[in-house]
Amino acid sequence: MIALFWFVFWAGLSLLVAAAGVTLYARRTQGIMARGPRVDDDVIARIIDHGEIFFEDDEPLDLDEIDEEEQRFWSDSWDEPTDPT
């Protein structure tokens, strides 16, 4: 009876590990594919013609907004630690 328990235990644990591995692989693959290829035929032609390539960022950073968020973060009051005694 105890042998059946260990068999079921290890089989279940193996299935959980396999499911976690498949899920992790799927998430990593989906994350890589979501970015999409940045180099296509037009870009390759531009590299051949001009010898260089330049990609613009999707959105430039708003430094004023970043500074305001930083100031707001540091100005928040923090709870003081309680004394355990």
Helices and strands as residue ranges (DSSP letters): H 2-35, H 41-50, H 63-75
